[in-house]
């Protein structure tokens, strides 16, 4: 009976450690996503795609972020010029 309790406690402890590691990995992934910056495809300026002031446009089912209305208009007029082949 004592061996069973010890085994149960060890399993429980290892499960708790595993869960803590999974939570830490998940938290790090979220932090990386929050710090992620995109580049405007026209002027190459770094921008935060989650910012409320960032302009967006969808082209061929891909969303692009822009720093200004001018860059966005240039992209809309000639997207092939700014997209990698």
N, CA and C atoms as a LAMMPS dump frame, in Angstrom:
ITEM: TIMESTEP
0
ITEM: NUMBER OF ATOMS
255
ITEM: BOX BOUNDS ff ff ff
-5.0000000000000000e+02 5.0000000000000000e+02
-5.0000000000000000e+02 5.0000000000000000e+02
-5.0000000000000000e+02 5.0000000000000000e+02
ITEM: ATOMS id mol type element x y z
1 1 1 N 0.814 -1.188 0
2 1 2 C 0 0 0
3 1 3 C 0.863 1.26 0
4 2 1 N 1.95 1.259 0.764
5 2 2 C 2.83 2.427 0.818
6 2 3 C 3.501 2.663 -0.531
7 3 1 N 3.876 1.575 -1.224
8 3 2 C 4.51 1.716 -2.536
9 3 3 C 3.543 2.37 -3.521
10 4 1 N 2.298 2.002 -3.445
11 4 2 C 1.281 2.569 -4.332
12 4 3 C 1.133 4.064 -4.093
13 5 1 N 1.124 4.478 -2.829
14 5 2 C 1.02 5.899 -2.493
15 5 3 C 2.243 6.664 -2.997
16 6 1 N 3.413 6.097 -2.823
17 6 2 C 4.643 6.748 -3.283
18 6 3 C 4.628 6.89 -4.802
19 7 1 N 4.24 5.831 -5.484
20 7 2 C 4.174 5.881 -6.949
21 7 3 C 3.162 6.937 -7.389
22 8 1 N 2.019 6.962 -6.727
23 8 2 C 0.99 7.946 -7.064
24 8 3 C 1.52 9.367 -6.859
25 9 1 N 2.205 9.599 -5.75
26 9 2 C 2.772 10.927 -5.461
27 9 3 C 3.811 11.296 -6.505
28 10 1 N 4.659 10.353 -6.905
29 10 2 C 5.667 10.633 -7.931
30 10 3 C 5.012 10.962 -9.279
31 11 1 N 3.996 10.212 -9.623
32 11 2 C 3.28 10.481 -10.877
33 11 3 C 2.625 11.852 -10.829
34 12 1 N 2 12.162 -9.717
35 12 2 C 1.347 13.453 -9.562
36 12 3 C 2.37 14.592 -9.652
37 13 1 N 3.492 14.428 -8.986
38 13 2 C 4.532 15.459 -9.003
39 13 3 C 5.086 15.651 -10.412
40 14 1 N 5.343 14.553 -11.127
41 14 2 C 5.882 14.673 -12.48
42 14 3 C 4.86 15.305 -13.421
43 15 1 N 3.583 15.019 -13.22
44 15 2 C 2.527 15.633 -14.029
45 15 3 C 2.482 17.137 -13.791
46 16 1 N 2.616 17.531 -12.537
47 16 2 C 2.613 18.962 -12.214
48 16 3 C 3.799 19.669 -12.851
49 17 1 N 4.971 19.037 -12.826
50 17 2 C 6.152 19.626 -13.456
51 17 3 C 5.963 19.732 -14.965
52 18 1 N 5.398 18.706 -15.563
53 18 2 C 5.145 18.717 -16.998
54 18 3 C 4.183 19.842 -17.354
55 19 1 N 3.117 19.984 -16.59
56 19 2 C 2.155 21.054 -16.837
57 19 3 C 2.801 22.428 -16.697
58 20 1 N 3.683 22.591 -15.732
59 20 2 C 4.377 23.863 -15.549
60 20 3 C 5.233 24.176 -16.768
61 21 1 N 5.916 23.165 -17.313
62 21 2 C 6.746 23.373 -18.498
63 21 3 C 5.894 23.716 -19.716
64 22 1 N 4.762 23.056 -19.865
65 22 2 C 3.869 23.346 -20.984
66 22 3 C 3.359 24.776 -20.874
67 23 1 N 2.994 25.207 -19.667
68 23 2 C 2.513 26.564 -19.469
69 23 3 C 3.609 27.571 -19.799
70 24 1 N 4.838 27.303 -19.363
71 24 2 C 5.963 28.2 -19.641
72 24 3 C 6.197 28.307 -21.142
73 25 1 N 6.181 27.184 -21.851
74 25 2 C 6.372 27.201 -23.301
75 25 3 C 5.261 27.99 -23.985
76 26 1 N 4.021 27.788 -23.525
77 26 2 C 2.891 28.503 -24.099
78 26 3 C 3.029 30.006 -23.87
79 27 1 N 3.431 30.388 -22.662
80 27 2 C 3.61 31.797 -22.325
81 27 3 C 4.705 32.429 -23.191
82 28 1 N 5.808 31.716 -23.406
83 28 2 C 6.884 32.225 -24.243
84 28 3 C 6.427 32.401 -25.684
85 29 1 N 5.607 31.488 -26.174
86 29 2 C 5.083 31.585 -27.533
87 29 3 C 4.206 32.826 -27.678
88 30 1 N 3.372 33.073 -26.692
89 30 2 C 2.504 34.255 -26.725
90 30 3 C 3.355 35.529 -26.7
91 31 1 N 4.373 35.565 -25.85
92 31 2 C 5.223 36.753 -25.762
93 31 3 C 5.946 37.01 -27.081
94 32 1 N 6.396 35.951 -27.755
95 32 2 C 7.052 36.123 -29.051
96 32 3 C 6.082 36.698 -30.067
97 33 1 N 4.843 36.225 -30.054
98 33 2 C 3.834 36.727 -30.983
99 33 3 C 3.531 38.197 -30.725
100 34 1 N 3.515 38.594 -29.468
101 34 2 C 3.223 39.978 -29.14
102 34 3 C 4.352 40.9 -29.568
103 35 1 N 5.575 40.401 -29.557
104 35 2 C 6.718 41.209 -29.948
105 35 3 C 6.945 41.198 -31.456
106 36 1 N 6.234 40.324 -32.148
107 36 2 C 6.447 40.143 -33.571
108 36 3 C 6.192 41.439 -34.328
109 37 1 N 7.088 41.753 -35.22
110 37 2 C 6.926 42.907 -36.076
111 37 3 C 6.947 42.44 -37.523
112 38 1 N 6.157 43.111 -38.331
113 38 2 C 6.156 42.854 -39.76
114 38 3 C 6.853 43.999 -40.457
115 39 1 N 7.099 43.798 -41.732
116 39 2 C 7.646 44.879 -42.545
117 39 3 C 6.623 45.26 -43.592
118 40 1 N 6.517 46.552 -43.773
119 40 2 C 5.679 47.068 -44.845
120 40 3 C 6.297 46.57 -46.153
121 41 1 N 5.528 45.91 -47.023
122 41 2 C 6.111 45.359 -48.247
123 41 3 C 6.604 46.433 -49.222
124 42 1 N 6.155 47.663 -49.048
125 42 2 C 6.551 48.736 -49.968
126 42 3 C 7.829 49.422 -49.502
127 43 1 N 7.811 49.967 -48.298
128 43 2 C 8.973 50.74 -47.818
129 43 3 C 9.885 49.953 -46.88
130 44 1 N 9.477 48.753 -46.501
131 44 2 C 10.246 47.849 -45.62
132 44 3 C 10.357 48.338 -44.177
133 45 1 N 9.564 49.305 -43.812
134 45 2 C 9.557 49.812 -42.438
135 45 3 C 8.98 48.75 -41.507
136 46 1 N 9.576 48.602 -40.311
137 46 2 C 9.057 47.657 -39.324
138 46 3 C 7.786 48.236 -38.712
139 47 1 N 6.765 47.374 -38.633
140 47 2 C 5.491 47.808 -38.068
141 47 3 C 4.906 46.703 -37.212
142 48 1 N 4.08 47.097 -36.272
143 48 2 C 3.378 46.136 -35.425
144 48 3 C 2.031 45.849 -36.08
145 49 1 N 1.826 44.632 -36.583
146 49 2 C 0.57 44.332 -37.283
147 49 3 C -0.659 44.35 -36.38
148 50 1 N -0.469 44.311 -35.069
149 50 2 C -1.591 44.315 -34.134
150 50 3 C -1.949 45.719 -33.645
151 51 1 N -1.2 46.712 -34.093
152 51 2 C -1.483 48.081 -33.69
153 51 3 C -2.796 48.553 -34.322
154 52 1 N -3.527 49.381 -33.614
155 52 2 C -4.797 49.895 -34.134
156 52 3 C -4.577 50.842 -35.307
157 53 1 N -3.404 51.452 -35.397
158 53 2 C -3.139 52.416 -36.467
159 53 3 C -2.555 51.781 -37.725
160 54 1 N -2.22 50.509 -37.664
161 54 2 C -1.657 49.83 -38.823
162 54 3 C -2.739 49.619 -39.88
163 55 1 N -2.406 49.973 -41.12
164 55 2 C -3.335 49.788 -42.225
165 55 3 C -3.147 48.394 -42.799
166 56 1 N -4.246 47.795 -43.246
167 56 2 C -4.176 46.425 -43.743
168 56 3 C -4.866 46.317 -45.095
169 57 1 N -4.401 45.331 -45.857
170 57 2 C -5.015 45.036 -47.156
171 57 3 C -4.8 43.563 -47.448
172 58 1 N -5.848 42.922 -47.947
173 58 2 C -5.743 41.506 -48.29
174 58 3 C -5.553 41.364 -49.799
175 59 1 N -4.541 40.594 -50.166
176 59 2 C -4.247 40.334 -51.581
177 59 3 C -4.021 38.841 -51.746
178 60 1 N -4.816 38.221 -52.589
179 60 2 C -4.731 36.776 -52.832
180 60 3 C -4.734 35.976 -51.525
181 61 1 N -5.684 36.308 -50.661
182 61 2 C -5.925 35.627 -49.386
183 61 3 C -4.795 35.768 -48.367
184 62 1 N -3.926 36.757 -48.562
185 62 2 C -2.855 37.046 -47.606
186 62 3 C -3.036 38.493 -47.154
187 63 1 N -3.002 38.694 -45.834
188 63 2 C -3.155 40.046 -45.309
189 63 3 C -1.79 40.715 -45.153
190 64 1 N -1.676 41.92 -45.67
191 64 2 C -0.449 42.701 -45.576
192 64 3 C -0.71 43.923 -44.711
193 65 1 N 0.327 44.372 -44.006
194 65 2 C 0.232 45.536 -43.13
195 65 3 C 1.076 46.661 -43.709
196 66 1 N 0.59 47.903 -43.535
197 66 2 C 1.264 49.061 -44.116
198 66 3 C 1.417 50.164 -43.092
199 67 1 N 2.471 50.943 -43.26
200 67 2 C 2.752 52.028 -42.317
201 67 3 C 1.96 53.284 -42.653
202 68 1 N 1.573 53.443 -43.922
203 68 2 C 0.877 54.66 -44.332
204 68 3 C -0.085 54.366 -45.477
205 69 1 N -0.947 55.321 -45.716
206 69 2 C -1.904 55.196 -46.816
207 69 3 C -1.179 55.199 -48.17
208 70 1 N -0.101 55.95 -48.276
209 70 2 C 0.67 56.003 -49.53
210 70 3 C 1.238 54.627 -49.875
211 71 1 N 1.838 53.966 -48.899
212 71 2 C 2.393 52.628 -49.135
213 71 3 C 1.286 51.642 -49.504
214 72 1 N 0.172 51.753 -48.813
215 72 2 C -0.952 50.861 -49.103
216 72 3 C -1.453 51.067 -50.537
217 73 1 N -1.606 52.31 -50.973
218 73 2 C -2.071 52.602 -52.338
219 73 3 C -1.072 52.117 -53.38
220 74 1 N 0.207 52.32 -53.111
221 74 2 C 1.234 51.842 -54.053
222 74 3 C 1.162 50.331 -54.213
223 75 1 N 0.967 49.649 -53.11
224 75 2 C 0.864 48.191 -53.155
225 75 3 C -0.376 47.752 -53.93
226 76 1 N -1.5 48.387 -53.659
227 76 2 C -2.752 48.018 -54.334
228 76 3 C -2.636 48.23 -55.841
229 77 1 N -1.963 49.296 -56.249
230 77 2 C -1.813 49.593 -57.681
231 77 3 C -0.859 48.643 -58.392
232 78 1 N 0.197 48.18 -57.7
233 78 2 C 1.195 47.297 -58.316
234 78 3 C 1.684 46.234 -57.337
235 79 1 N 0.835 45.321 -56.92
236 79 2 C 1.261 44.344 -55.911
237 79 3 C 2.408 43.452 -56.39
238 80 1 N 2.424 43.122 -57.674
239 80 2 C 3.492 42.255 -58.212
240 80 3 C 4.87 42.883 -58.042
241 81 1 N 4.939 44.189 -58.015
242 81 2 C 6.212 44.902 -57.853
243 81 3 C 6.831 44.678 -56.472
244 82 1 N 5.976 44.457 -55.467
245 82 2 C 6.444 44.374 -54.083
246 82 3 C 6.452 42.969 -53.489
247 83 1 N 5.902 42.019 -54.211
248 83 2 C 5.844 40.649 -53.702
249 83 3 C 7.039 39.834 -54.184
250 84 1 N 7.54 38.979 -53.279
251 84 2 C 8.656 38.109 -53.647
252 84 3 C 8.153 37.027 -54.58
253 85 1 N 8.968 36.657 -55.485
254 85 2 C 8.584 35.613 -56.444
255 85 3 C 8.863 34.247 -55.892
